Amino acid sequence: MAQFINTTFCTNCNHQSSMFKLLTKEELERLNKRLHEVRFNPGEIIFKEGGVLTHFGCITSGIVKVYTEGFNKRNFIFHLLKPTSLIGGPGFMDDNRLHYSVAALTSVTACFIEIDAMAEVIKTNNRFATEMFKMISRQASVYMDKLVSLTQKQMHGRIADTLLYLSAFVYESNEFTADVSRQEIADLSAMSKESSIRILKEFKDANYISCNGNDFVIKDLKALKKVSQTG
């Protein structure tokens, strides 16, 4: 069960997003008065698709998945987020609805700031507003790249993209212990669990990777990138 915890004052936070370094002490104090911090266990829902967008979330520890809930209980994972990512949503300053779900993959701590408080700071701090729009643009670019991968690549290319994404952007190493299950690897690649397991075995047999449970090693990065490029 999610737990409220004592909130560290924003100015003293060791996991502060770089965006918040652009705020004045007074602006940070204003946000801090309308902020609370919550600890989540693995698997717990942080934001629910279709709900009302009342807060921004800032991940201070752990990894979360951002996903949409499809038909027949088949989910599609857009991406994974780690500290110090900010979670808002395309509904901000639009319909104020949540257009995706967010769930904890590991134990996660997140700070929640009221939407109205964020909107006030955006209106008064141009540098902060610019960084906010940059963040939204970067997220849109991720979704566009994902769309290209899913619509123009075969399953082998999509699994290769997922492994490269986990290696380069999530764990920042060619050797990593994944916090995602085989089903979640499939959800990242928009395919069935059975297909993802089969392709992972083919990559292992080809000596592109080694995997033992959730422990992965990218053994032939060049070959894996070629599979990604050729799709």
FIDOSE-91325 format. One record per residue: residue in three letters; x, y, z of N, C-alpha, C, O in turn. Coordinates in steps of 0.001 Angstrom, whole numbers, plus 500000, padded with zeros to 6 digits. Layout:
<atoms>
ALAXYZXYZXYZXYZ
...
</atoms>
This chain:
<atoms>
MET500835498808500000500000500000500000500874501247500000501872501321500716
ALA500484502226499187501239503479499117501225504175500469500232504117501194
GLN502340504841500808502467505496502104502891506945501938503808507251501176
PHE502217507834502657502684509216502732503916509250503619503972508570504643
ILE504905510044503223506115510167504032506432511638504243505873512509503575
ASN507329511902505173507708513286505437508431513863504227509376513263503715
THR507990515009503781508540515622502581509790516439502911509784517262503827
THR510853516203502158512042517033502273511780518367501605511193518412500523
PHE512200519448502225511985520757501608512700520818500260513836520363500131
CYS512031521378499267512531521344497883513964521865497754514751521322496979
THR514299522892498493515632523493498356516723522570498877517888522740498520
ASN516373521591499716517357520671500288517323519291499648518049518394500077
CYS516491519107498629516292517793498037517503517375497201517999518148496382
ASN517975516134497418519104515616496649518669515016495316519511514639494501
HIS517360514926495091516838514320493869516004515326493084515041514968492407
GLN516390516573493191515628517633492551515854517643491044516996517568490590
SER514786517735490269514896517863488827515637519150488485515501520159489177
SER516422519105487410517185520292486992516258521472486693516662522628486816
MET515025521181486304514070522255486026513833523126487250513689524344487143
PHE513795522484488419513463523221489638514618524092490129514436524951490991
LYS515801523861489573516929524722489920516777526115489296517505527045489644
LEU515831526243488381515574527535487741514598528391488553514346529545488206
LEU514060527835489614513082528562490424513763529348491537514815528956492042
THR513157530440491900513652531232493024513276530541494334512443529635494359
LYS513902530983495410513581530419496719512117530622497046511475529740497618
GLU511586531775496689510176532068496961509261531147496173508242530686496689
GLU509623530875494915508803529984494092508845528551494619507832527851494626
LEU510035528121495060510151526788495650509325526678496928508689525655497179
GLU509339527719497716508542527720498944507059527629498627506299526973499340
ARG506652528297497545505247528271497141504841526858496723503758526387497071
LEU505716526190495974505420524825495555505428523869496744504602522961496837
ASN506378524092497648506533523184498773505288523147499662504986522127500282
LYS504578524259499715503360524319500523502234523483499910501255523161500582
ARG502384523137498631501320522401497934501886521105497343501566520709496222
LEU502731520472498138503443519265497713503342518195498785503355518505499977
HIS503241516940498371503371515829499311504137514697498649504172514590497423
GLU504746513861499465505617512798498977505016511444499355504520511255500466
VAL505073510505498405504449509193498606505430508095498206506172508233497233
ARG505424507005498971506243505840498642505322504732498132504302504423498748
PHE505701504135496987504907503079496356505682501773496333506905501764496196
ASN504962500678496469505546499352496319505506498935494852504710499475494084
PRO506355497974494445506328497508493057504931497056492642504260496332493377
GLY504501497487491462503203497094490934502069498056491252500998497962490651
GLU502280498977492183501201499886492552501008500973491493501964501440490874
ILE499744501363491301499385502386490330499670503766490918499293504058492053
ILE500337504607490136500641505984490550499660506956489912499104507820490590
PHE499449506815488605498416507564487889497575506567487105498110505597486568
LYS496261506791487031495352505895486331494773506579485095494167507646485191
GLU494966505955483938494441506485482688492941506746482791492185505911483288
GLY492523507924482310491113508292482358490738509118483576489649509691483632
GLY491647509182484566491375509958485762491609511452485550492000511886484467
VAL491367512216486591491557513660486539493009513988486861493576513470487823
LEU493608514859486039494992515283486268494988516407487304494687517555486980
THR495322516071488544495310517046489633496713517438490082496897518502490674
HIS497713516585489804499076516816490279500093516444489213499845515577488375
PHE501237517109489255502427516638488579503160515715489550503110515913490764
GLY503834514713489011504642513839489844506102513952489471506430514052488289
CYS506978513938490446508414513949490201509017512721490876508947512577492096
ILE509609511836490071510192510604490606511492510938491327512403511514490732
THR511580510580492599512797510831493372513600509557493623514786509631493942
SER512967508385493483513711507127493546512893506047492850511663506092492836
GLY513608505059492262512929503949491624512658504170490142513047505188489570
ILE511982503196489531511652503214488109510164502963487930509591502100488595
VAL509537503715487034508120503538486736507935503247485250508807503549484435
LYS506798502660484910506444502473483508505256503373483176504326503525483969
VAL505311503964481984504241504813481468503579504038480342504239503690479363
TYR502282503759480463501650502858479508500190503226479269499572503951480048
THR499663502706478171498242502857477880497590501493477968498203500477477639
GLU496364501476478406495643500223478606494812499924477363493828500608477084
GLY495223498883476613494576498549475355493424497578475522492975497300476634
PHE492951497065474384491849496120474386492322494758474878493499494415474769
ASN491382493990475423491657492629475891492807492583476891493587491631476919
LYS492900493639477720493898493715478790495334493681478264496251493275478978
ARG495526494109477010496873494193476454497361495626476573496776496543475996
ASN498429495808477322498980497143477538500090497439476544500717496534475993
PHE500314498720476330501462499139475539502262500138476369501727501161476797
ILE503543499844476599504396500704477407505099501711476507505839501333475599
PHE504864502999476764505533504052475995507014504129476347507879504080475473
HIS507289504251477645508675504316478092508747504123479596507727504056480281
LEU509975504035480096510231503910481524510859505209482008511602505863481275
LEU510557505572483238511093506811483802511803506509485117511403505621485871
LYS512868507269485372513634507119486602513900508518487160513553509507486515
PRO514506508621488339514791509958488889515633510770487913516553510210487317
THR515377512014487727514409512873488380513331513311487393513058514500487228
SER512731512326486748511750512603485700510482513220486276510057512906487387
LEU509895514106485481508649514764485847507515514116485067507611513952483850
ILE506450513751485755505294513122485119504130514100485164503686514505486239
GLY503651514466484010502479515335483946501464514714483029500613513934483454
GLY501560515065481771500660514450480822500202515434479780500223516645480003
PRO499778514903478611499295515777477544498009516500477902497600517409477180
GLY497361516121478997496129516799479393496349518104480125495396518842480373
PHE497601518406480479497893519629481226497537520860480401497952520986479249
MET496766521763480997496294522986480360495432522695479118495280523545478241
ASP494878521487479065493968521133477975492670520618478593491815521405478996
ASP492525519279478668491303518730479265491502518278480710490565517817481362
ASN492762518418481213493086518023482590492677516584482899492214516273483996
ARG492861515709481896492636514282482085493963513531481941494897514017481304
LEU494028512360482534495210511508482405495045510626481174494103509838481089
HIS495963510764480225495864510027478970496722508773478960496810508097477935
TYR497351508452480069498080507198480218498138506841481694497856507670482560
SER498505505604481967498687505143483344500173505105483675501017504996482785
VAL500481505197484961501857505097485449501849504130486634501028504260487542
ALA502762503165486618502838502198487707504293501993488119505211502153487315
ALA504480501639489380505825501415489919506347500048489477505676499033489662
LEU507544500028488893508220498768488576509040498279489762509157497078490005
THR509603499231490494510390498946491691509740499701492850508687500315492677
SER510348499661494003509928500580495054510202501999494559511298502299494086
VAL509213502853494671509293504188494087508894505230495122507964505033495903
THR509618506343495107509213507522495878508977508657494895509780508890493992
ALA507865509360495080507523510455494169506920511616494941506164511432495894
CYS507275512813494505506659514024495046505528514458494119505658514380492898
PHE504433514908494693503277515348493917503008516821494191502874517244495340
ILE502933517594493107502718519034493203501400519373492524501138518917491411
GLU500583520159493177499281520505492624499429521216491277500300522067491097
ILE498563520850490346498596521414488994498490522935489018499209523614488285
ASP497618523469489835497427524932489885498707525631490319499037526703489813
ALA499432525018491263500687525618491732501724525626490618502458526601490456
MET501787524538489848502725524477488719502359525513487661503234526169487096
ALA501079525655487398500633526611486388501010528036486780501385528839485925
GLU500911528350488070501263529694488552502745529982488313503109531071487869
VAL503596528998488610505032529182488434505386529298486955506242530102486585
ILE504739528511486114504983528573484670504660529962484134505361530465483256
LYS503618530577484648503209531902484170504176532998484606504292534024483935
THR504866532792485714505713533858486252507209533660485991507989534603486123
ASN507618532425485615509040532130485413509243531623483987508973530459483693
ASN509715532493483111509849532152481694510850531020481460510627530161480606
ARG511949531017482215512970529974482023512403528608482401512650527615481716
PHE511649528563483487511024527314483911510006526859482873509937525674482548
ALA509222527789482356508221527465481333508886526906480085508385525955479485
THR510024527497479688510749527014478502511212525585478703511082524759477800
GLU511754525279479881512212523917480155511047522934480194511182521782479782
MET509908523396480690508727522543480704508309522173479282508012521012478998
PHE508289523164478393507911522901477012508951522015476318508596521184475482
LYS510229522188476662511270521308476116511033519866476550511183518939475754
MET510667519682477801510393518343478311509240517699477554509316516534477163
ILE508178518460477349507021517948476622507403517605475186506936516604474642
SER508254518433474566508705518179473192509552516913473123509421516123472188
ARG510427516722474123511255515514474141510391514262474263510646513253473605
GLN509362514341475116508465513204475258507738512918473956507558511759473582
ALA507315513978473259506643513794471967507571513135470961507137512308470159
SER508868513506471000509848512895470092510005511403470379510121510597469456
VAL510009511041471668510096509628472053508908508863471482509064507764470949
TYR507723509451471598506522508772471102506559508639469579506120507623469040
MET507076509651468882507174509582467429508144508498467000507854507737466077
ASP509303508417467665510276507372467358509670505988467613509900505044466857
LYS508902505894468681508246504624469014507240504262467932507139503099467540
LEU506503505241467454505511505003466408506167504479465137505660503550464508
VAL507299505081464760508032504628463572508490503181463754508352502361462845
SER509035502872464927509520501522465194508394500507465085508575499439464500
LEU507243500827465638506149499863465695505458499674464360504939498594464078
THR505442500713463532504705500635462268505573500225461092505053499766460075
GLN506905500382461211507764500115460062508762498976460288509472498587459362
LYS508821498441461504509793497369461777509088496058462096507994496034462661
GLN509752494965461713509271493644462073509581493384463550510208494205464220
MET509136492241464035509256491953465467510708491913465941511001492364467049
HIS511622491384465126513023491319465543513597492723465748514341492962466699
GLY513247493647464850513709495022464987513147495692466217513828496492466860
ARG511906495373466553511275495998467722511882495489469024512085496261469961
ILE512174494189469085512833493654470284514243494223470410514690494544471511
ALA514942494348469288516286494944469313516209496375469846517038496779470661
ASP515213497143469388515036498513469870514794498543471378515325499400472085
THR513996497611471857513702497564473294514950497261474105515185497889475137
LEU515755496304473649516992495973474362517977497141474341518633497424475344
LEU518077497811473203518975498969473096518479500114473976519278500829474580
TYR517173500282474047516581501325474900516890501044476372517306501943477104
LEU516685499798476805516966499448478195518440499645478520518788500147479588
SER519293499249477598520739499347477811521221500789477847521959501179478751
ALA520802501585476857521353502936476707520689503966477607521372504820478174
PHE519376503902477748518659504998478386518160504693479797518043505596480627
VAL517869503435480064517329503108481387518450502717482348518559503281483436
TYR519286501748481948520325501243482851521719501772482528522641501630483331
GLU521876502385481346523129503021480944524316502065481058525389502437481533
SER524101500842480617525154499826480649524761498685479717523576498422479510
ASN525770498004479154525495496822478338525231495585479193524838494540478675
GLU525446495702480484525106494636481422524130495209482443524433496199483109
PHE522964494590482565521957495133483482521014494034483956520817493018483289
THR520448494271485117519371493431485635518074494177485420517834495210486045
ALA517245493664484547516028494376484147514972494312485244514778493273485875
ASP514303495418485459513179495464486394511863495162485693510798495206486308
VAL511944494854484394510743494522483628510665493010483431511681492328483304
SER509443492511483411509203491090483158509224490819481656509326491746480852
ARG509128489547481288509046489198479871507772489801479258507777490229478104
GLN506695489831480031505462490448479528505668491931479274505166492468478287
GLU506401492593480154506627494034479973507587494312478819507467495343478156
ILE508536493411478568509372493545477368508491493442476128508681494171475155
ALA507521492523476175506560492400475072505718493661474940505452494114473827
ASP505295494234476071504472495446476050505261496646475535504683497548474929
LEU506566496667475766507421497718475223507583497576473710507874498550473016
SER507394496360473209507654496057471801506382495834470999506440495549469803
ALA505221495964471661503914495795471009503786494430470340503513494335469143
MET503985493390471118503819492030470611503409491122471760503349491551472913
SER503132489876471440502751488930472476503968488502473295505108488595472841
LYS503701488041474490504779487552475364505497486384474714506722486288474788
GLU504738485487474070505327484302473444506304484698472333507378484112472202
SER505918485699471537506790486139470446508061486777470977509146486548470441
SER507933487578472032509121488241472587510090487219473175511303487358473019
ILE509573486207473841510430485164474411511150484405473297512334484093473422
ARG510439484109472215511047483386471095512187484190470465513241483637470152
ILE511971485503470281512998486326469637514192486535470563515334486561470103
LEU513943486681471843515045486781472794515916485522472745517142485601472823
LYS515266484359472614516035483102472506516853483082471213517991482613471205
GLU516275483591470123517011483641468856518229484560468980519305484235468478
PHE518063485699469642519189486614469857520261485962470726521458486148470507
LYS519809485199471708520754484504472595521515483432471819522730483301471962
ASP520796482668470997521429481610470196522415482194469182523421481567468847
ALA522112483410468696523001484072467734524175484762468421525043485332467761
ASN524192484705469763525253485305470581525242486834470534526262487481470768
TYR524064487403470226523921488857470315523818489289471776524327490339472168
ILE523152488458472568522937488759473987523136487483474799523168486381474252
SER523267487648476091523082486538477019522035486990478020521995488160478401
CYS521199486076478440520183486431479441519927485227480329519748484101479866
ASN519918485505481598519650484486482605518664485096483589519041485887484454
GLY517401484721483448516376485390484228516269486832483776516025487096482599
ASN516446487759484685516382489182484349517758489811484160517869491026483999
ASP518803488991484178520162489483483957520491489427482464520475488357481855
PHE520787490587481887521067490695480457522473491227480226522975492049480993
VAL523103490743479151524372491286478677524251491471477167523939490523476446
ILE524498492684476692524566492929475256525966492524474812526931493234475095
LYS526090491396474121527402490853473750527873491349472388529073491483472149
ASP526925491620471499527291492090470152526425493305469827525391493199469167
LEU526875494453470308526102495691470149525934496045468677524863496487468260
LYS526991495852467890526946496186466473525876495368465750525119495903464939
ALA525820494075466046524834493197465406523415493586465813522495493575464995
LEU523254493929467085521929494288467586521452495604466938520277495744466596
LYS522362496544466777522011497800466107521650497569464646520770498240464105
LYS522329496618464007522026496307462613520623495724462492519888496064461565
VAL520246494846463425518889494295463431517880495419463614516832495428462968
SER518190496366464492517315497524464711517149498344463434516037498745463091
GLN518242498591462741518214499438461544517521498768460377516816499423459610
THR517716497461460236517105496756459097515666496343459393514896496028458485
GLY515319496350460677513936496107461055513491494682460888512339494357461177
</atoms>
